[in-house]
């Protein structure tokens, strides 16, 4: 392989130009012009590159192909928006895929032979791969896989108005959650409507603490992430960032849940007006690929006091209606209420089977544990089973 020619080809990338900023490929570029480098510099560059590659498994073909498939570029965005693709862009894509496929098959001996060093250097692996075929398959599956950061992660948070991947998302699954089948079923059905491109409601999951509201949302996303579902968690302080986030997601082939956890407002907090505009009444059309899921311990999200009803507001009825109307803007409201004894023990028994906990008097022990913890809830049931498991072991 002519290393200088490959270097020129690599720097001619236009559709995949962003890949030139990738740390691994930037490091590889330093290996493609060894004649202008001292032996020490050559060895340093080689060892730096192979160190990065070994962290990804040591296969150059896999490393390059994964970057090609995940890259966010003008071609894949146009495909996602179902826009017309000019033949010149199609030709550029094909040419660049051939360049990157050739690069991915570069054997390490081509680099080491060009270096004036006779000592041991580790080698990398390559294997045959059809980049054009792999890219066509990715395009055909955009609605399930997506592109860019959304192809590599499924849960996100917002930092300084930027969507950022969650490195270690909560792995909870629907099978881990016991009880509340009807409530979770309503959330699942609404989510399936979103995934199928049908009208989906913004959802409010409200009720007592520890009943599994937040876990339900995260479990649903974990269940359907391979079907194209993603979650973006937004804090109450970031509500005014939602229009900007929505604009970035409109037209994306994936489906998104904007998740606002444990939400409530004080009456003098105007942030609830921003949420009202997002749920209904904004100048922007509702994005068909986005739904807002909110959890709260309160049915009415704005705190209201009897003393405030006796104030000097002339139109007190209208004020009360404004405060209570926020929760009415959710098309789906699902109550997660404190379980009675029968449901609590049902949850305990289900978790006992899941965790392999054996005890003859488990019902009595679970009731005593709930009494000590201040009441029954799925959270208390799980804490009890975890306690039992630890004592048995």
C-alpha positions in Angstrom: 0.0 0.0 0.0 1.2 3.5 -0.8 1.0 5.2 2.5 1.2 8.8 1.2 -1.5 8.1 -1.3 -3.7 6.7 1.4 -3.0 9.8 3.5 -4.2 12.0 0.6 -7.3 9.9 0.1 -8.2 10.1 3.7 -7.9 13.9 3.8 -10.1 14.1 0.7 -13.2 13.0 2.7 -16.1 15.3 2.5 -19.2 13.3 3.5 -17.3 11.7 6.3 -15.1 14.7 7.0 -16.0 14.6 10.7 -14.1 11.3 11.0 -10.8 13.2 10.6 -11.4 14.7 14.0 -11.8 11.3 15.6 -8.9 10.6 18.0 -8.2 7.1 16.6 -8.2 8.1 13.0 -6.1 11.2 13.7 -3.6 9.0 15.4 -3.6 6.7 12.4 -2.9 9.6 10.0 0.4 10.2 11.8 1.5 6.7 10.6 0.9 7.4 7.0 3.8 9.7 6.4 6.7 8.0 8.3 9.6 9.3 6.0 9.4 12.8 7.5 9.7 11.5 11.1 12.6 10.3 13.3 12.7 6.7 14.4 11.7 7.8 17.9 8.7 9.8 16.6 7.6 6.8 14.4 7.7 4.4 17.3 5.8 6.9 19.6 3.1 7.4 17.0 2.7 3.7 16.4 2.5 2.8 20.0 0.0 5.6 20.7 -2.2 4.4 17.9 -2.1 0.7 18.8 -2.8 1.6 22.4 -6.0 3.3 21.3 -7.0 0.4 19.0 -6.3 -2.3 21.6 -8.8 -0.5 23.9 -11.4 -1.3 21.3 -10.4 -4.9 20.7 -7.5 -4.5 18.4 -9.4 -4.9 15.1 -8.8 -2.0 12.7 -11.7 -3.0 10.4 -14.2 -3.1 13.2 -13.0 0.2 14.6 -13.3 2.1 11.3 -16.6 0.5 10.3 -18.3 1.3 13.6 -17.2 5.0 13.1 -18.6 5.0 9.6 -21.9 3.6 10.6 -22.4 5.9 13.5 -21.2 9.1 11.8 -23.7 11.9 11.6 -23.3 13.6 8.2 -25.3 15.3 5.4 -26.1 12.1 3.6 -27.6 10.2 6.5 -29.5 13.3 7.8 -31.0 13.7 4.3 -31.9 10.0 4.2 -33.5 10.3 7.6 -35.6 13.3 6.4 -36.4 11.4 3.2 -35.1 14.3 1.2 -33.9 14.1 -2.4 -30.3 12.9 -2.8 -28.3 14.3 -5.7 -26.3 11.8 -7.8 -23.2 13.8 -7.0 -23.7 13.1 -3.3 -24.4 9.4 -3.9 -21.2 9.2 -5.9 -19.2 10.9 -3.2 -20.6 8.6 -0.6 -19.7 5.5 -2.6 -16.2 6.8 -3.3 -15.5 7.6 0.4 -16.8 4.2 1.5 -14.3 2.6 -0.8 -11.5 4.7 0.7 -12.5 3.9 4.2 -12.8 0.2 3.4 -9.4 0.2 1.9 -8.0 2.0 5.0 -9.7 -0.5 7.3 -7.8 -3.3 5.7 -4.4 -1.8 6.1 -2.1 -4.5 7.6 0.2 -3.4 10.4 3.2 -4.8 8.4 2.7 -2.0 5.8 3.3 0.5 8.5 6.2 -1.3 10.3 8.0 -2.0 7.0 8.1 1.7 6.3 9.6 2.4 9.7 13.3 2.2 10.4 12.9 0.1 13.6 13.7 -3.6 14.0 12.4 -4.1 17.5 9.1 -5.7 18.5 5.9 -3.8 17.8 2.4 -5.2 18.4 0.2 -5.8 15.4 -3.5 -5.2 14.8 -6.1 -7.4 13.2 -8.1 -6.8 10.0 -10.8 -8.8 8.1 -12.7 -8.5 4.9 -15.8 -6.2 5.1 -18.2 -4.7 2.6 -18.6 -1.1 3.8 -21.2 -0.3 1.1 -23.4 -3.2 2.0 -23.1 -2.4 5.7 -24.0 1.2 5.1 -27.1 0.3 3.1 -28.2 -2.0 5.9 -27.8 0.9 8.4 -29.8 3.2 6.2 -32.6 0.6 6.0 -32.7 0.3 9.8 -32.4 4.0 10.7 -35.8 3.9 12.6 -34.4 1.3 15.0 -30.7 2.2 15.2 -30.5 5.9 14.4 -27.2 7.7 13.8 -24.7 9.8 15.7 -24.7 9.5 19.5 -28.2 8.0 19.4 -26.9 4.9 17.7 -24.4 4.1 20.5 -26.5 5.1 23.6 -30.1 4.9 24.6 -30.3 7.1 27.7 -29.2 10.8 27.9 -29.2 13.8 30.1 -28.9 17.5 29.3 -25.8 19.4 30.3 -25.7 23.1 29.5 -28.5 22.6 26.9 -26.4 19.8 25.2 -27.8 16.3 24.9 -25.2 14.1 26.6 -25.1 10.2 26.8 -25.5 8.5 30.2 -22.4 6.2 30.5 -24.0 3.8 33.0 -27.8 3.8 32.6 -30.1 2.1 35.1 -30.5 -1.4 33.7 -34.0 -2.0 35.3 -36.3 -4.2 33.1 -40.1 -4.6 33.2 -39.6 -8.2 34.5 -37.8 -6.8 37.5 -40.9 -4.8 38.6 -43.7 -6.6 40.4 -47.4 -5.5 40.7 -49.1 -2.5 39.1 -49.5 -4.5 35.8 -52.5 -2.4 34.7 -50.6 0.9 35.3 -47.5 -0.3 33.5 -49.6 -1.7 30.7 -51.0 1.7 30.0 -47.5 3.2 29.8 -46.4 0.4 27.6 -49.3 0.7 25.2 -48.8 4.5 24.9 -45.1 3.9 24.2 -45.9 1.3 21.5 -48.1 3.9 19.8 -45.2 6.3 19.8 -42.9 3.6 18.3 -45.5 2.7 15.6 -45.8 6.4 14.5 -49.4 6.6 15.9 -50.6 9.5 18.1 -49.0 9.1 21.5 -50.0 11.1 24.6 -47.8 13.0 27.0 -47.9 11.0 30.2 -48.1 11.9 33.9 -47.3 9.1 36.3 -48.3 10.3 39.8 -48.8 8.9 43.2 -47.0 7.8 46.4 -43.3 7.6 46.8 -41.6 4.3 46.1 -44.3 2.9 43.9 -42.1 2.5 40.8 -43.1 5.5 38.7 -39.5 6.4 37.6 -38.5 2.7 37.3 -41.4 2.1 35.0 -40.3 4.8 32.5 -36.7 3.6 32.5 -37.7 -0.1 32.3 -40.0 0.7 29.2 -37.0 2.4 27.5 -34.7 -0.5 28.3 -37.3 -2.9 26.9 -37.8 -1.1 23.6 -34.4 0.5 23.0 -33.7 -2.0 20.2 -36.9 -0.8 18.5 -35.7 2.7 18.3 -36.7 4.2 21.7 -34.5 6.7 23.5 -34.8 8.6 26.8 -33.6 12.2 27.5 -33.9 13.2 31.2 -34.6 16.8 31.8 -34.6 18.5 35.2 -37.1 21.1 36.3 -34.5 23.8 35.9 -34.0 22.9 32.3 -37.6 23.2 31.2 -36.9 26.3 29.2 -34.3 24.3 27.2 -37.0 21.9 25.9 -37.9 23.9 22.8 -34.2 23.8 21.7 -34.0 20.1 22.4 -37.2 19.4 20.5 -35.9 21.3 17.5 -32.8 19.1 17.4 -34.9 15.9 17.5 -37.7 16.8 15.0 -37.3 14.6 11.9 -34.9 12.1 13.6 -36.0 8.6 12.7 -35.8 7.4 16.3 -38.5 8.0 18.9 -37.8 10.0 22.1 -39.2 10.2 25.6 -38.4 13.5 27.3 -38.4 12.4 31.0 -39.0 14.8 33.8 -38.7 13.1 37.1 -40.3 14.0 40.5 -41.9 17.2 39.2 -43.8 19.8 41.2 -44.0 23.6 41.3 -44.5 26.3 43.8 -47.3 28.7 42.9 -44.9 31.6 42.3 -42.7 29.5 40.0 -43.3 30.5 36.4 -41.5 27.4 35.1 -44.8 25.6 35.0 -46.0 28.0 32.3 -43.0 26.9 30.1 -44.1 23.2 30.6 -47.7 24.1 29.7 -46.6 25.7 26.4 -44.6 22.6 25.6 -47.5 20.2 26.3 -50.0 22.3 24.4 -50.3 25.7 23.0 -46.8 26.3 21.7 -46.4 27.9 18.3 -44.4 24.8 17.2 -46.3 21.7 16.1 -46.1 18.7 18.3 -43.3 16.5 17.1 -44.7 13.0 16.2 -41.5 11.3 17.4 -41.4 12.8 20.9 -43.5 12.3 24.0 -43.1 13.9 27.5 -43.2 11.5 30.4 -43.4 13.1 33.9 -43.5 11.6 37.3 -44.7 13.3 40.4 -45.9 12.6 43.9 -48.7 15.1 43.3 -51.8 14.7 41.0 -51.8 18.5 40.6 -48.3 19.6 39.9 -48.6 23.1 41.3 -48.7 23.4 45.1 -51.7 25.3 46.3 -52.7 26.5 49.8 -56.1 27.3 51.3 -54.7 30.6 52.5 -54.0 31.6 48.9 -57.7 31.1 48.0 -58.7 33.7 50.5 -56.4 36.4 49.1 -57.3 39.5 47.3 -57.5 38.0 43.8 -60.7 39.2 42.2 -60.9 36.3 39.8 -59.8 33.6 42.2 -61.6 30.9 40.2 -59.6 31.6 37.1 -56.4 31.6 39.1 -57.2 28.2 40.6 -58.2 26.8 37.2 -54.8 28.0 35.7 -52.9 26.2 38.5 -54.8 23.0 38.2 -54.9 22.9 34.4 -51.3 21.8 34.0 -51.9 18.2 34.9 -54.9 18.2 32.6 -52.7 18.8 29.6 -51.2 15.3 29.9 -53.2 13.0 27.6 -52.4 10.1 29.9 -52.5 10.2 33.7 -51.5 7.0 35.5 -51.9 6.7 39.3 -49.4 4.7 41.2 -50.9 4.5 44.7 -49.6 3.0 47.9 -50.3 -0.8 47.8 -52.7 -2.5 50.2 -51.6 -5.5 52.1 -52.5 -8.0 49.4 -50.6 -6.2 46.6 -47.7 -5.5 48.9 -47.3 -9.2 49.7 -47.8 -10.1 46.0 -44.8 -7.9 45.2 -42.8 -9.4 48.1 -43.5 -13.0 46.9 -42.6 -12.1 43.3 -39.3 -10.5 44.3 -38.6 -13.5 46.6 -38.8 -15.8 43.6 -36.7 -13.5 41.5 -34.0 -13.2 44.1 -34.2 -16.9 45.2 -35.2 -16.0 48.8 -36.7 -18.8 50.8 -38.6 -18.3 54.1 -41.6 -19.9 55.7 -42.9 -16.8 57.5 -41.9 -14.3 54.7 -45.3 -12.6 54.8 -45.1 -11.9 58.5 -41.5 -10.7 58.2 -42.4 -8.5 55.3 -45.2 -6.9 57.2 -43.0 -6.2 60.2 -40.4 -4.7 57.9 -42.9 -2.4 56.3 -44.1 -1.3 59.7 -40.6 -0.3 60.7 -40.0 1.5 57.4 -43.2 3.6 57.8 -45.5 1.8 55.4 -45.9 -0.5 52.4 -44.5 0.2 49.0 -42.7 -1.6 46.2 -39.5 0.1 47.2 -39.9 -1.2 50.8 -40.7 -4.7 49.4 -37.5 -4.7 47.4 -35.4 -3.4 50.3 -36.9 -6.2 52.4 -36.0 -8.9 49.9 -32.5 -7.5 49.4 -32.1 -7.6 53.2 -33.3 -11.2 53.4 -31.0 -12.2 50.6 -28.0 -10.7 52.3 -28.8 -12.5 55.6 -29.3 -15.8 53.9 -25.9 -15.5 52.1 
